[in-house]
Amino acid sequence: MYVDIKKYQASNRKCKYLSPIVLVLALAGVVNTAQAQTVYSTSFERSKFLGGEQLLGVDKWSEAIPPFLNAPAAKITGDASRSGEQSIIVRGEDLYTSAGITAPYDAVGSYRRPLDFTITAENPKIRVEADVLISTNRPKTDDQFFSLTISARSGNGEILGEVGISSAGKAEGFALGQNPGDPAAQVKDGIALNRWHHLTMILDTVNDTTQYFIDGHALGVALSAPSSSNILLRSAMGVFARPDDDTDVTGSHARSNYAARFDNFRVSADN
């Protein structure tokens, strides 16, 4: 089960101006509000995206993923959105076990958008961002039982950045080379469930760093993220669920009580 979040839409749609913290970051050059080169951008609206259909295979979202990464689980939906009429939903109940392949996660959904974008000296900073939400009728968990992320991968195959939110009510940013399930390098508490949040990562290829933000707030300092590749291979949305009733978390948990939502996914390049 997961809650109907229609009632959360109105308050979010009123916040269309820059908040003071975002304005300060923009003036400092950390969050750039100027025009940038769009690499890819979508709000999952009609006519390309038809409600009820699978995401993968639409608008070049890759179908080339193994079966255990749950391609059919990512659906286009009109029952909630951060803006516009549609978004993407991945219901926990639609995530099938990987039978140990993705341990410590019992089930993973990976939804990839190939980019093959060449990063140049004129536009050396890559921004990957999306609106995200974890929907549930359960209180926060004591650990990362159910989580979602956005990520970016280089032409060498490195994950240059990955940031997300979890059922523990935390935002989590990961360092280059971290193994699946490792504790996040950067964590911010107090993240509300059943509400939209805006995730941003900035890949600075001049300084070989990645920095993470949630709702305009930095999770910490920029992390080292060196790569010899000047190709941004792809971006992705991921959903992760530990085993139901996982002994590493307190209480009884089932992923059928959760859903991950994504909207306004964008990749851009600027200086």
C-alpha positions in Angstrom: 0.0 0.0 0.0 1.0 3.6 -0.5 -0.8 6.8 0.3 -2.7 9.1 -2.2 -0.5 12.2 -2.3 -2.9 14.5 -4.2 -3.4 16.5 -1.0 0.3 17.4 -1.0 0.3 18.9 -4.5 -1.3 22.3 -3.8 1.3 23.4 -1.3 4.1 22.4 -3.5 2.8 24.1 -6.6 2.6 27.4 -4.7 6.4 27.4 -4.2 7.4 28.6 -7.7 9.7 31.5 -6.6 13.3 31.1 -5.6 13.6 30.5 -1.8 16.1 32.7 0.1 18.6 29.8 0.4 18.5 29.1 -3.3 18.9 32.8 -4.1 22.0 33.0 -1.8 23.5 29.9 -3.5 22.7 31.3 -6.9 24.5 34.6 -6.0 27.4 32.5 -4.8 27.6 30.6 -8.0 26.9 27.3 -6.4 23.4 26.9 -7.9 23.3 28.5 -11.3 20.0 30.0 -12.4 21.4 31.3 -15.7 20.6 29.7 -19.1 22.6 26.4 -19.5 22.9 24.0 -22.4 20.2 21.3 -22.0 21.6 17.8 -22.5 18.2 16.1 -21.7 15.0 17.3 -20.1 11.6 15.8 -19.5 8.6 16.2 -17.2 7.1 13.0 -18.6 4.1 14.7 -20.2 1.9 13.7 -23.1 2.2 13.2 -26.0 5.5 11.3 -25.8 4.6 9.7 -22.5 1.3 8.0 -22.3 -0.3 7.3 -18.9 -0.1 3.7 -17.7 2.6 2.7 -20.0 6.1 1.5 -19.2 8.8 4.2 -19.1 11.6 2.2 -20.8 11.4 2.3 -24.5 9.9 5.8 -24.6 12.0 8.9 -25.5 15.2 6.8 -25.6 15.0 5.5 -22.1 17.0 2.3 -22.5 15.4 -1.1 -22.6 18.9 -2.7 -22.5 18.9 -3.7 -18.9 18.9 -7.2 -17.4 15.6 -8.7 -16.2 16.6 -8.6 -12.5 16.6 -4.7 -12.7 12.8 -4.6 -13.0 12.3 -2.7 -16.3 8.4 -3.1 -16.2 8.1 -1.5 -12.8 8.7 2.1 -13.9 5.3 3.4 -15.1 4.0 6.7 -16.4 1.2 7.9 -14.1 -1.2 10.8 -13.9 -2.2 10.3 -10.3 0.5 12.7 -9.0 3.1 15.1 -10.2 5.3 17.9 -8.9 4.2 20.0 -11.9 2.2 19.4 -15.0 0.0 16.3 -15.1 2.3 13.2 -15.1 5.3 11.7 -13.4 7.0 8.3 -13.0 6.1 5.8 -10.3 7.9 2.7 -9.2 5.7 0.7 -6.8 7.6 -1.5 -4.3 5.1 -4.3 -4.9 6.2 -4.3 -8.6 9.9 -4.9 -7.7 10.8 -8.6 -7.9 13.7 -10.1 -6.0 17.0 -10.4 -7.7 17.7 -13.6 -5.8 20.9 -12.3 -4.3 22.4 -10.6 -7.4 21.9 -7.1 -6.0 22.7 -7.9 -2.3 22.4 -6.3 0.2 19.3 -5.1 -1.7 16.7 -7.7 -2.4 15.2 -5.8 -5.3 16.5 -3.0 -7.5 14.9 -0.9 -10.3 17.3 0.8 -12.7 16.0 3.2 -15.3 18.7 4.6 -17.6 18.8 7.4 -20.2 21.8 7.2 -22.5 23.4 10.6 -23.2 26.8 10.1 -24.9 27.5 13.8 -24.2 30.9 15.2 -24.8 32.0 17.5 -21.9 34.0 20.5 -23.2 36.0 23.4 -21.7 33.2 25.7 -22.6 30.7 23.7 -20.5 32.7 21.8 -17.9 30.0 21.6 -15.2 27.2 19.0 -15.5 24.1 19.3 -13.5 21.7 16.4 -13.0 18.5 17.1 -11.1 15.0 15.8 -10.5 12.0 16.1 -8.3 11.5 13.0 -6.1 9.2 11.6 -3.5 8.8 8.4 -1.4 5.2 7.6 -0.9 4.2 5.4 2.1 1.6 4.8 4.8 4.3 3.9 7.3 6.5 6.0 9.6 10.1 6.6 8.9 12.3 3.5 9.2 15.4 3.3 11.4 17.6 2.5 8.4 17.7 2.7 4.6 15.0 0.1 3.9 13.5 1.7 0.8 15.4 4.3 -1.2 15.6 6.1 -4.5 18.5 7.9 -6.3 19.5 9.8 -9.4 23.0 9.2 -10.8 25.4 9.9 -13.6 28.0 7.6 -15.2 31.1 8.4 -17.2 32.4 7.0 -20.5 34.8 4.9 -18.4 31.9 3.3 -16.5 32.4 5.2 -13.2 29.4 6.4 -11.3 30.4 10.1 -11.0 27.6 11.0 -8.7 24.6 9.4 -6.9 22.2 11.2 -4.5 18.9 10.2 -3.2 16.4 9.9 -0.3 15.4 7.0 1.8 12.6 5.7 4.0 14.6 6.8 7.0 13.8 10.4 6.1 17.4 11.1 5.0 19.0 12.5 2.0 22.1 10.6 1.1 25.1 11.4 -1.2 27.6 8.8 -2.3 31.3 9.0 -3.1 33.0 7.7 -6.2 33.7 4.0 -5.9 31.3 3.2 -3.0 29.9 -0.3 -3.0 26.1 -1.0 -3.0 24.7 -0.7 0.5 27.7 1.1 1.9 26.9 4.0 4.3 26.5 7.2 2.4 29.4 9.7 2.4 27.1 12.6 3.2 23.7 12.4 5.0 21.1 15.0 5.9 18.3 14.2 8.3 14.8 15.6 8.5 13.6 14.7 5.0 9.8 14.4 5.0 8.2 11.4 3.3 5.1 11.8 1.1 6.4 15.2 0.0 8.3 16.3 -3.1 12.0 17.1 -2.8 14.4 18.5 -5.4 17.7 16.6 -5.8 20.7 18.2 -7.6 24.2 17.0 -8.3 26.9 19.2 -9.8 29.8 17.4 -11.5 32.7 19.8 -11.8 35.1 18.3 -14.4 37.6 21.1 -14.0 38.2 20.3 -10.3 37.1 16.6 -10.5 34.4 17.0 -7.8 30.8 16.2 -7.3 28.5 18.2 -4.9 25.0 17.3 -3.8 22.0 19.4 -2.9 18.5 18.8 -1.7 15.9 21.5 -1.9 18.7 24.0 -2.4 20.7 22.9 0.7 24.2 21.4 0.2 24.6 18.0 1.8 28.3 18.8 2.4 31.5 19.9 0.7 32.2 18.8 -2.9 33.5 15.2 -3.0 36.4 14.0 -5.1 35.2 12.4 -8.4 38.2 12.1 -10.8 37.7 10.6 -14.3 39.9 10.5 -17.4 36.7 10.4 -19.6 35.2 13.5 -21.0 32.0 11.6 -21.9 28.8 11.7 -19.9 27.6 8.2 -20.8 24.2 8.2 -19.2 22.0 9.3 -16.3 19.7 7.1 -14.4 16.9 6.9 -11.8 17.2 4.0 -9.3 15.0 2.4 -6.7 16.4 0.1 -4.0 14.6 -2.2 -1.5 16.2 -4.3 1.2 14.7 -7.7 2.0 11.2 -7.5 3.6 11.5 -7.8 7.4 15.3 -7.0 7.0 17.0 -7.8 10.3 19.3 -4.7 9.8 16.3 -2.4 10.4 13.9 -2.2 13.3 10.4 -3.4 13.0 8.4 -5.2 10.3 8.9 -3.8 6.8 7.5 -4.7 3.4 8.3 -2.9 0.1 4.7 -3.2 -0.9 4.1 -0.3 1.5 6.3 2.1 -0.5 6.5 3.7 -3.9 9.1 6.0 -5.5 8.2 8.9 -7.7 10.2 11.0 -10.1 9.4 14.2 -12.1 11.1 17.0 -14.0 14.3 15.0 -14.8 17.0 17.2 -16.3 20.6 17.1 -17.3 22.4 20.3 -18.3 25.9 21.7 -18.9 27.3 25.1 -18.1 30.5 26.9 -17.0 
